[in-house]
Amino acid sequence: MNRFKVSKFRHTEARPSRREAWISDIRAGTAPSCGNHIKASCSLIAFNSDRPDLVTDLDFSPFDDFLLATASADRTVKLWRLPASGQALPSGPGLLLGPEDAQVEVLQFHPTADGVLLSAAGRAVKVWDATKQQPLTELATHGDLVQGAAWSRDGALLGTTCKDKQLRIFDPRAKPEAAQSTPAHENNRDGRLVWTGTQEHLVSTGFNQMREREVKLWDTRLFSGALTSLTLDTSPRSLIPLLDPDSGLLVLAGKGENQLYCYEAAPQQPALSPVTQCLLEGALRGAALVPRRALAVMGCEVLRILQLSDTAIVPISYHVPRKTAEFHEDLFPDTAGCVPASNPHAWWAGSDQQEGFSSPPSSLTSPSTPSSLGPSLTSTSGIGTSPSQRSLQSLLGPSSKFRHAQGTVLRRDSHITNLKGLNLTTPGESDGFCANQLRVAVPLLSSGGQVAVLELRKPGRLPDTALPTLQNGVAVTDLAWDPFDPHRLAVAGEDARIRLWRVPPEGLQEVLTTPEAVLTGHTEKIYSLRFHPLAADVLASSSYDLTVRIWDLKVGAERLRLQGHRDQIFGLAWSPDGQQLATVCKDGRLRIYEPRGSSEPLQEGPGPEGARGARVVWVCDGHYLLVSGFDSRSERQLLLYSAEALAGGPSAVLGLDVAPSTLLPIYDRDTGLVLLTGKGDTRVFLYELLPESPFFLECNSFTSPDPHKGFILLPKTECDVREVEFARCLRLRQTSLEPVAFRLPRVRKEFFQDDVFPDTAVSWEPALSAEAWLGGANGQPRLLSLQPPGMTPVSQAPREAPARRAPSSVYLEEKSDQQKKEELLSAMVAKLGNREDPLPQDSFEGVDEDEWAKYLAQIIVMGAQVVGRAFARALRQEFAASRAAADARGRAGHQSAAASNLSGLSLQEAQQILNVSKLSPEEIQKNYEHLFKVNDKSVGGSFYLQSKVVRAKERLEEELRIQAQEDRERQQPPKT
């Protein structure tokens, strides 16, 4: 191999996955051992947890994705038959090997023979026949603790690293003693080894005498010394070597660190060449190499690492950039298949037959690849699709007009800061805080169930002293402002009571301890409050007593009670017309009630599979229900149901990501947009909902640098319509409250965007009273136009006439000398006439990206056609015409004609260019400076026009010199 040959992996990129692709909410074990703490097959991932039964190492069979071997601190080796997705885990192992004399530190399946595996415990290394549950051989005792052991790729040899600093090579079928041995690393700290794709070469990691971490490349045929070595740095962290034998890429992961090093191991040179580095978000507790058969080969993914952190598993992909999305054989040679070459008996008898090799699948992922290992295959998911797929969808299917929506945190002078003692542990059924157009109510962590009421019209830093609060006496579970009375706040507590508070119009100035009214009736803790959307003084509440109760606040009594729930009620929502109420329950059912007709559900259907939490909201003018919840794999998802057919299940399901918090859906009836985020999230998803396929249209999401504790929508009247702001929200942070504006980029913002702002419901005025609604009456909200005075709707705005493009023949045809001269002089005079107007750069405005790309393409094509052929010829013709005109018109005097010949401009032409009628030095200088500036190349002019201006000025200055000389000659007396 040529040592100067360029590596095909030199441009390899490490791409940590987005947070929604992580496996979150885990608790990784931190007990010290020689294992990697995490392993992966094409279908499953296994990792060490913080359970008391310590697992020291683990490995998946290369021939069975669901066969796992584990080494435990109880000195045994266990083999587990894992179930497929959705089935219960086994209560005990299928096989048990051991016990050993010491804790088992290393475990690895044989690469070609099924049912053969090695184990290292203390100073002993054994090769097991799992089918007979007995060892085939026990290798010679090592001088100290065995720290690492690995099979060569063909399974003929076995290498070990030991605390006695020796690197040993065994042929276990020939003899139990080491065939070769050599000093590996000078320090006896944790040493590891991995084999390359050949039987002759392996890589070891360890520490030198100076406690520097080092990596060495070895050749078993020249085992007295390493072929090459690499020193990294001084660190107490041990290195985990992960080597892909097909590509030769070696990833070095340091336990407890936040960086991965990638090298290319090239034994033929020999060299360990650096490829790339990758920074991790959290400290690394373990790392595993995903099997090559699970890679996205069409995306040129050559390597995938799984990082185990304290609370998550993070996939990290290594891609080689290629121009075409096709299968590249140079990157993906035939790899080891999943069919064993022999059984334990045949291998021990001397068979060295190799397992079947096959090319990686050409699809993006293996059919058995789970969502945690590869891109999502769900066609309805807008999160798992690639940018190219999303582009294709935008071409072939509908797209939302809100797809370019932009969420922006408003200026700091509109924030409320210095919030202290927030209660961040409100139940998952609660939004955490609430707001109306005037105030925001936030529960505090202090005892007594205190609620702070802040004025939105008075932003700024809150005082360091204690705030006046509402004293509820018990912990707050939920709270809500009355939509028809901005001064009334309903607060639910753990004592099964609802307290109604009256906040003074000027704001909360002192601590209030006595509520306006107290509603009693529930027997268990209340966790949800929802005011009626149209009727005044009607409130619904849900409780752990499995009932939903509807209250008449005017009389302070319970009027209706809904039953039929068999478990905790996760969420409830009124229909837009207020006639029905929907609930989603932990029993996995979605229900719709007509409260005035029956206490039993009108309809019932299947809800989300997961039991971690859910929310429900009415969408699409009340014809559909949107439910956010979890599936059986704890992936967050959206389910869209027809309100007329709950029993038939969801009409559409959209998988989002994996996260512990329940998504809080915030629906805007005017735009059809739903905003989705959870407590502790940093991202707000935006989707436009449709009552027909494809149901979900993805829009730009809003991402914040730090997690928010709550996120709510303000009334529509708070939006800045002139800036095309269609939604304004409040984002609750650890110590502050900040407004977030969602705006839509539009070119003609001087017009009212009536396609974005239809008439909105007057949500602060009731349509009927509680007595009327309870009596069976229905109402409709009054509508209000959001059009500001003086703004014309964009639908009535005059259409802009499209610029007509002249055919290319107009630009390429020959023009006469006189036409060129007239065009040049007209342009000069036109620019001079607009001397008081702003420069072109002062009025530049943005255009749409598509329009700009079209114009840019036209300019490039036009420039290629015109500049190459016509510019030089036109310039020569212009120069010749100018000289001819100067000769023809410059007979006024001998000296003036000579000046015209020298400059190529006649006096009349120079005056026309600078637009001067009489030869005044001040006017010439003034006009020259202006024309030279407006014809600068940076503002759309050209050097050619500037040269004309300079030549005209020189010609007029020469004429002034000639006239001055003639005047002096006339003033001199004649000679006698």
N, C-alpha and C positions, 0 to 999 in steps of 0.2 A: 504493500500500500504506500502510495506517495505521501510522505509526511507533510507536503505542502498543499495537498488536496483540501479544498474547502468543504467543511462539514455541512451536510444538509440540515442539521439541527441548529445552525448558528443563529437563526432568527427566532428560535422557539420562544413563545410567550407563556408566562404563567398567569392564569386567570382564576383568581378566587371567585367562587360562585356568589351570587346575590344572596342576601339574607333569607329570602323566602325559600331558597333551595336547601337551607341548612336543616339538620335534624336537631331541633332545639329542645329545651326543657329536659335535659338529661342530667344525671349526677355521676360523673366519671370517677372511678376509683383512683386513688393516689398512692397506693401501697407500693414500695419499691420492689422491683423484680427485673429479671433480664429480658422479659418479653416486650413486645411492641404495644400491648394493651388493646389493640384493635386489629381485626382481620375482616376481609370482605371476600365473598364469592360473587358470582354474577347476579345473584338474587337477594342475598342477605348481607347484613353487617352485624358483627358481634364485637362487643367491647367490654372492658372491665367496668363494673359499677362499684358503688361504695357499699355493697352488701358485705356482711361479716364473713361469709365463706369466700376467702380470697382466691381469685384465679390468677395464677402467675403467668400463664401463656395459653394461647389458643390458636387453632388453625383449621381451615376448611379443607375438605378433600378436593383435590383438583378434578375429580371425576363425578362428584355429587355435590351440588350447591347446597344441599340441606343436611349434609353430614358434617358435624362439628366435633372436634376433639379439644378438650380443655385439660390443663394441668393445674392442680390445686395445691394449696398449702397443706392439705391433709395427706400429701405424698402419693396421691393416686392420679391416674389418667382416666378421664371419662369420655366416652363417645356418645353423642346425642343425635337422635334423628329428629330434626326440626320440622314442624308442620308448614304447610303452605299458608299464605296470607289469610288472616281472618280466623284461623283455627287456634285452639288453646295450646299453650306450650306444654311439653311433656313434664310430668311431675318428677321423673327420675331418669338417669342415663340408661342407654341401651346396653352399653358394655362398660366394664370396670377393669382397668389394668393396674396391677400393683397390690399392695403398697410398696413404695421404695424405702430406702434407708434414710433419705433426706428429701427435702422439698424439691419437687420437680420444677426446674427453671426454664427448660427449652423443650419445645414440641414442634415436630414438622412431619407432614405426610410425605411419602415417597412420590417422586414426580412421574413415574411410569408404571409402577406396580400397585394395583389396588389392594388396600388392606394392610399396607406396610407403613409403619411410622417409627420415628426415632424419638427418644426422650432422654434428657440429661438431668440427673438429680445428684447434687453434690459433686463427687469425683467420677461418677459412673455414667456411661452412655449405653443405652440399650436400643436394639432394633427389634420391634414387635411384629408378630403376626396377629393382627387384630381378630382374624376369623377364628383362630384357635385360642386367643387370649393368653398367649405365652410368648416369651422373647425368642427370637431366632438366634441372637447372639448378644453377648455383653462385651464391649470393647475393653481393652486394657485400662486399668485404673490410671487416671490422670494425677498429676502432682498436686493439684489444688482444685478449687471450685471451677467447674466448666461454665463459662459465661456465654458461649455461643456455639451452635452446631447447625450445619446446613448440608443438604444433598447437592451434588453436581447436577446439571440439567439432565444428563442421561441416567442418573441414579446409580452409577457404578461406584462413585467415590463419595466419601463423607469427610467434611472438614470440621475441625473444632478449634475454638479459642479458649484459653484457660487462664486462670489467675496466676499461674506460674510463668506467664509471659511467652508461652510456646504456642506456635501454630502447627497443628498436626493434620496429616492427611491419612485416612484409613481406606482400605479396601475390605469392607466388613465380611465379604464372602470368602476372601482368601485367608485372612488371619485376623485375630483380634488386636494384634499389636499395630502401632502406627507404621505405615509404609514410609512416611517422611515426617520430619519435624525440624522446625527452625525457630529461632527467636523472632517474635513478631514485633512487639512494641515494648519499649523500655520500662513503661509504667504498668503496674498490674491492675489498674482501674478497668472499668467495664470495657471489654473488647467484643467486637462483632465481626462477622464475615458473611459475604454473599458470593455466589458463583456467577460468572458471566455466561454468555451463551455457549462457551466451549468447555470441554473437560479440563483444559490445561490452565485456565486463568481464573483467579478469584480476587476479591477485594476485601481488605480488612480495615477496621477502624479501631482506634485506641488513643493512648496518650504517650508522649515521649517523656524523657527524664525531666524536662523543664515544665511538665504538666500542660504542654500544648497538644491540642487535638490534631491527630494526623490520620491520613488515609494512604494505604499502600496497595499497589497492584502487583500481584504475584503470578509467576509461571511455575507450575508444578514440575516442569522439566529442568528448571534452573532455580531450585528452591533454596539455595544458600543465601540469597538476598532478593530484595524486592526489585521489580523492574523499574518502578518509579514510585515516588512518594510525594505527598502534598501535605503541607502544614497549614492549618487554618488559623487558630487563635488560642489564647489561653482562656479556658473556661472549665468550670467544674461539671458542666452538663455533658452527659454521654451522648454519642451520636448513634442514630438509628439509620443504617444504610438500607436503601430501597433501590434495587437495580432491576431494570427491565432487560432481560436477556436478548430480546429481539432488536431493540433499538440501541442498547448499550448505554442508555441514559441512567445515571446514578443520582439519586436524590438523597441528600444528607439532612436529617432532621434532628435537631438537638432538643432533648427533653427539657421542658421548662422555658424554652426560648420562643421567639416570635419571628423566626426567619428560616426559610428553606434554601439550601444551596443545590443547584443542579449542575452536574458535570457529565461529560461524555467520556466513557471508558473505552479507550482504543488500544487493545493489547498489541496490535501490529506495529504501532509507532515506536515504543509504547508511550502513552500519555493519558493524563486525566485533564481534559480540557474544560474550562468553565463555560457554561452555556447561559444560565440566567439565575437570578435570585428572586425570591418572593417573600414579601412582608406579610405576616399573619396578624389578624386582629386580636387574637388572644394567645396566651401561653399554650404551648404544645405539650400535651400529656402522652400522646402516642400517635403513631402514623402507620398507615397501611397502603399497599399498592393494590389498586383495583385490577382484576384480571383483564387481559388485553381484549378478550372477547366481548367485554362490556363497553368498549370505547366507541365514541361517535366518529367513526372512520371517515365519513363523508365530510365532516367538519375538520379533518386533519388533526384530530385529537390523538396524540401519540402517547400520552401518559395521563393518569389521574391518581391523585393522592387524596386520601381521607385523613384530615387532621382531627384528632380527638382533643377537645379542650375540656374545661371543667363543666361546661353546661351545654355544649353543642358539638356536632360532627359537621365539619366544613369540607365539602369537595373542592379540590383545586385541580384545574385542568391545564395541561400543557399542550399548546397548539403550535403547529408549524404553518405560518401564513402561506397560502397558495392562492393563485388567481382564480382557479376554476374549482367549482364544487363537484368533484368527481373522485373516484377511487384512485389513489396514488400508490402504485405498487412499490415504489422505492421506499416509501415510509412504512408500509405494512407488508412485510414478507409473511410467508406462511407461519402460523403460530401453533403452539401446542393445543391439541384438541382435548375433548373431554372423555375420550374412550381410552381405557387403560390398555397398556401393551401386554401385560402379563398379570398373573396372580402371585400371591406370596410364595407358593411352592415352586412355580416355574422360575421366578426371579432368584430364589435362593439356590436353585439347581444350576444357575449360571446363565440364564437367558438375559440377553441385553437388548432384546427387541424394543424399539422405540414406539412411543404412542403415536397415534395418527395426528398429522399436522393438517391444518386447514387455514384458508384465508379468513380474515375477520369478516363478519357480515357487512354488507354494503349499506344497510339501513343505519339510521342515526344511532340506534341502540339495539342491543340484543333483545329479543322478545321477552326474555325473563328479567330484564333490567328494571329494578324498581325506580320510582320517581326520585329517590334519594341518590341514585347513582347516575342517572342520565336525565336528559331533557324530558319534560312531560310530553306524553303522547296524546293527551286529551285535546281533541280538536277544538273544543269550546274554550279552552283556557288561553287567555291573552298574555299570561305571564310566562308560560313555558315555551312559547313559540319564539323562533329566532327572528331577527330583524328582516331577513329576506322573506320569511314566511308571512310576516305582518304586511310587508310591502305587497306581496302577491294577493293577500286577502283584501287590501285596500283597492286593488285593481279589479278584482273579480266580484267583490261583494260591497255592500253599503258601508259607509263610513260616517262617523258622527261629525256634525259641524262644530262640536266642542272638543274635537280631538287635539287641538292646539291650545287648549285652556292652560292658563298659567296661574299657579298659586303663589302669592307673594305676601310675606310678612310686612305689615305696614310700618311706618316710621316709629322710632323709639318713643317719640313724644306722645304716641297714642297708647303706649303700654301702661299697665299697672304693675309696678315692681315692688320689691321688698315684702312679698307675701311670706309670712312665717307660720309654721305650725299647721300646714295643710294636712287634712286627713286623706291619705292616699290608699287607704284600705277599705273603701266603701265596697259593698257587695257587687259582684259581677253583673247583677241585674240592673244596677244603677249607672247612670252616665257619669257620676262623680261630682257634678255641679250643674247648675242651670242658670239661664240668663233670659232676659227679655230686652226690649229696646232701651230700657232705662238702667237696669241693675243686673248684677250677677251675684248669686248666692253660692258660697263655698263652705263646705263643712270643715271644721278645724279638729285637730287631733286632741285637743285638751279635753279634760273630763267634763261631763255634763252635757254632751251633745251640742256644742256651740256651733252656730252658723254665722259666718261673716257676710254682711251685705255691702257690696262695693258699688259705687256710682260710676257707670260707664262714661258719663259726661265729665268726670273729673279724673282723667288719667294722671299718671305720675308716680312718684315714689311715696309709698305709704309710710306713716310715722313709725318709729321704732317702738313706741309704746303700744300697749294692748288696744285692739280695735273693739268698738262696741259690737256686741253679738246678740243673737237670739239664743236664750238658754232653754234647751229642750229637756234637760234632765236625764236623758238616756241617749245611747249611741244612735246616730242618724243612719238610716238605711237607704232612703231616697228622698228627693225633694223636687218640687215643680212649681213654677209661677202660674198663676191663673191667667190664661190668655186674654180674658176680658176685664181683668182688674189688675193693672200693673203693680199695685201695692200689696197684693195678697199672695202669700207664699204658703204652700202646703208642705209639711215635713212629716215623713213617716219614721217611726222609731222602733227599736227592738222590743218595746213594751206593748206592741200590737195596737198602738194608738196613732192617730193622725192629728197633728196640731196645725191649726190655721193661724198665721201671723199677719198682722197689719203693720206694714212699714210706713212711717210717716212720709208725706210727699216730699219733704226736704231731705229725706234720707235718714239713715239710722244714726242718731246722735248719742244714744245711751244704751246700756244693756237692758234688754227686755226679757222679763222672766215669766210673764203671763200671756199666753196666746189668746187670740180672739175667740177661738172655739176649739174643742177637743172632740174628735170622733172616736167612739169606742164600739166594738162589735167583733173584730177579729180576735181569735183565740191564740194565734201564733204570730211570730215576727212578720211584719210587712216588708216587702222588698220592691214593689213597683207602684207608682202613681201615674195616672194618665187622665188629664182633663178632657172633657168632651169638646170636639172641634167646633160645634155650632151652638150648643145649648149652654146658657149661663148656669153656674152653680151646680154642675154635674161632674162628679169625680169618680173614677174607677180605681180600685186598688186590688192587688193580689197579695196572698199571704202564704206562709208555710202551712196554714190550715187547709190548703188545697182548694180554696174558694176565691172567686172574684166577686167583690161587693161594689155596688154602685150607690153613691151617696148623693143626697140632696143637701147641698151646703146651706141653702137658705133656711132650712129647718133643722139642719145638723143631725140628720138621721139617715140610716140605711134604708134604701127603697127597693133594691133588687139584689139577688144573690145567684151567682152562676156556679154550677157544680159539674162533676163529671171528670175531673182530673184525678189521676192515680199517682202522681208524683209531683215534684217541685215544678212550679210554673216559672219558666225562664223569662218570658216576655209576653206583653199584650199590647194591642194597638186598636184604636177606633178606625172604622172606615171613614173615608172623606165626607160622606153624607151623614155620618153619625148614627146610622141605623143598625150596623153590625159591629161586632168586636171579635178580634182574632187572638188566639193564644197559642204559644208553642211551649211544650212541656217536656220534662225530663224522661217521661215514659215513651218518648219517640213519636208522639202524635201531634198533629196540627189541627186545631179546632176553630170553627166559626160559630158564633152565637148571635141570636137575635134577642137581646136582653129583655125587650118588652114583650116578647112572645113566649119564651120558654126559658127555664133555668138549665135545660140540657142542650148540648151542642146541636146546631142545625146541620153541620157537616163535620166530617172527621177524615183525616188522611195521614199517610206516613210522613214523619218529619225527618230531621237529620239523624244519621246513624249514631254519631258520637253523643256522649252524655256530659260533655264538659261545659256546655252553655250554648244559648241560641238567642236570637232576636228576630222579631217579625215586624214588617211594615207594609202598608197598603201602597201599591204603585199602579201606574197606568190608569189613572182616573178611577181607581177602585175595582178594576177588573182583574187584577192579579195581586198575589201576595209574594213578597220577597222575604226569604228566611235566610239568615246567616247562621252557620253552625259549623260542626266538625263531622268528618266522615269517620269510618272505623279505624283509619290510620292516623287520626288526629290532625288531618290536613284541613285547614279552613276552607270552606266552600260556600257558595251562594246557590240557593234553590228557588226557582221561580214557579209558582203554582197559579193555575187558573182558579179564581174565586168561585167559579161555578162547578168545579169538578175536583175537589180535594182528594177524593178517594182514588183517582187515577194516578196519583203521584205527581212529581214535578214535571213541568213542561221543558225545563232546561236546568242543567247543573253546570256550575262554573267552579273549578278548583283554583284556589289562589296560592296559598303558601302554607308553611308549617310554622305555627307560632302558638304560644300558650293562651293569649288573651282572645276573648270573643270579639268578633267584628261588630262595631256599632254602626248600623246603616242609617244614614241621614238622607232623606229623600226630598228633592225639590220638585214640587208638582208643576211649576211653571216651565221648567226646562226638561223634565224627565230624567234628570241626572241623580245618581245616588253616590254619595261620598261614604267611603268605608275605611274605618281605622279602628284600632283597639287601644286600650290603655297600655302604655308602655311602648307603643309602636313609634316609629319615626317616619312612616309613610302613610299617605292618604290616597287610596285608590279612587279613581273616578270612572264611572261607567254610565253610558246612556242606555236606558232600558226601553225595549220595544215590545209590543204585544204579539209580535210574530218573529219568525226566524230571521236573523240569528240571535234575537233576544238581548244579547249583551254587546255593546259597542265600546271598546276600550278608548279612553281618553288619557291625556297626560296626567300623571300622578304628581302629587306634591310631596316633597321629601324635606324633612327638617334635620338639622345636625344633631339634635338631642331628642330623646323620647318625650312624648307629651303624656300627661296624666289624664287628660280629657279633651274632647273636641266636640263643639256643638255649633249649630247653625243659628244665626240671628235672623230676625224678620227681614223680609224683602225690602222694606223701606229703608233699611240701613245701607243698601248698596249704592255706590256711586255710578249711576246709570250713564253719565257722560263719558266715563272711562270704560264702558262696556263691562262693568262689574256685575256678574250675574249671581254671585253668592258671597256673603261675608260670614266668617266663622270666628269663634274664639278658641284659642289654644291655651290650655292650662299647663304650665310648666311647674317645675319644682318650687320656684320662688317668684314667678311672674305670670301675668296674663296678657297675651298679645293677640291682636286681631290679624286675621289672615284673609286677604281678598283674592277671589278667583275671578280672573278677567279673561276676556276673549280678544285676541289681536284682530283688529279691523282697520282697514285702510281709511275708510271715510267716516271717521269718528265724529265729524261735525254733525252727522245726521243721527237721529234716534233709531237704534237698531230694533225695530219692532218685531223682527223674526226671533230675537233673543228674549225680548221682554213683552210677552203677552199681558193682557189685563190680569192682575193678580187679585187673589181673594183678600178681602178686608178681614184679616184674622183676629183683629182686636175688637171687633164688634160682634155681639151674639146675634144669631138669626132668630132665636126663640128662647123662651124661658125654660127653666127646669120643669115647672109644672106643665107647660104645654108639651114638652118632649115626652115626659112620663105619661101624659095623657094620650099619646099616639101621634102627635103632630110632627111633621118634618119641615125642614127649611133649607134654603139655599143661601150661601154667603153673597154679600154684595161684592162686586168687582170694581177694581180701581186701576186706572191707567197710570203707568209709571213714566209717561212721556213728559219730560221737563218743558216748561213754557219756552217758546221760541225755537224749539228744535223741530225740524221737519223729519218725518219718518223716512227711513232709507228706501222703503218701498215706493214712496212718492218723489224721491229725489230725481233730478234730471239725469238721464243716462249720459255717461261720458262717451263721446264719439271715439271709437277705436282708431288708433293711428294707422293710416293706410301706408303700407310699405310699397315703395316704388319698385318696379321690376329691375332686375340686375342690369338690363340693357341701358337704363337711364344713367347708371353710374359708370358704365363702360363705354358709352358712345363718345365719339370725338366732338369736342366743343370748339367753336370758333374763337379766335383770339379776342374779338370784341366781347363775346359772351363771358369769357373768363374775366376780362377786365371789369365789366359791369358788375358781375357777381362779387368780385373782391371789393370794389369801391362801395357797393351797397351794404355789404357786411360791415365795413369800417364805419360808415356813416350811421348805420343803425345802432351800433354799439356806442358810438359817441353821443348819439341822441339820448341814450338812457344812462347818462353819466350819474344822475342822482339815484338811480335804482340800486338795490343791493346786488352784490356779486352773486354769481350762480351758486357758489357753495353755501351762501346764506339761506337759500331756499330749497336745498336738497331735501327730499322726503323719501321715506322708505317705500318700497314696493313689495308686492308678494314675491316669495322665493321662486314660484313657477314662472311668473312674468319676468323676473330678473334673469333667470336661466335662459328663457327664450330670447331675450334681447342680447344677452351675452353671446349666445350661439350665432345670432345674426351678425353681430359685430365681427366675430372671428372669421366667419365665412366671407363677409364682405371685405374685410381687410386683406384676406388672402388673395381675393380676386383683383382688388383695385391697386393695392400698394405695389405688388410685384411688377405689374405691367404698365400702369398708367402714370404713376407718380413722377418717375424720372422724365418721361416724354413730355408730360404737361409742364414740368418745371423748365425744361429747355425751350418749349414753345412760348411760355410766358416771358422768359428772359429775352428771346428774340423779338417778340412783339413789343416789349417795352423799349428796346433799342430803336426799333423802326419808328415807333411813335415819337420818341425823343428827336430823331433826325427830321421827322416830318414837321413837328410843331416848334422846334427850337430855333427858328430863324430870327427871333426878336433881336438878338445881338450875338456877336461873335463869341464873347466870353460865356454868355448864358447857354448858347448852343453847345459849347465845349463842355460845360458842366453837366448838361443833360446827357451828353454822350458818355461821360465818365460814370455817372451814377445809374444810367439806364432808365431814369425817370425824367419826364418833362416837368417844367414848373407847374403847369396846370394839374397834372396828375398828383404831384406831391401835395398841392394845396387841397385837392379833393380827399386824399388819404387822411390828412390831419385835420380836414374840415376848417381851414382858415381862409378867410376872404382877403385879408390884407396881411402883409408880412410884418407881424408884430412878434418880437422875440418872446414876450411874456405869454402870448396866446399859443405860440408854437410849442414852448416848453410845457405848458399846462396840458395841452391836448396830447402831446407825446407821452407824458407820464401816465395819463389815464388809459390811452390805447395800449401802451405796452403792458400795463397791469392786467387789463381785462382780456388780453390775448395770451396770457401766460398758460403754459401747457397744463399746469395743475388745476386750472379752472375751466378746461375745455378748449383752450386755444391751441396754437401751434407755433413752432419756431419759424415757420414760413411766414405767417402773418406778422410776427414780431419783426422779422427781418425787413418786411415791407415798411413798417412804421419807422424803423431806424433809418432806412435809406431815404424815406420822405423827409425826415428831420434833417439829415445831412444835406439833402438837395436844397431845402429852404434856407439852411444856414449858409450854404455856399452862395445862394442868390443874395442874401443880405450882405455878405462880404463884397460881392460884385457891385451892388448898389452903393455901398459905403465908399468903395474905391472911386466910382464914377462921381459921387458927390464931392469928394475931395478934389478930384481933377477939375471939376467945374468951378470950384471956389478959388483955385489958383489963378493969378493974373496971367494973361498970355505973354509969352516971351517975345521981346523985340530984338 
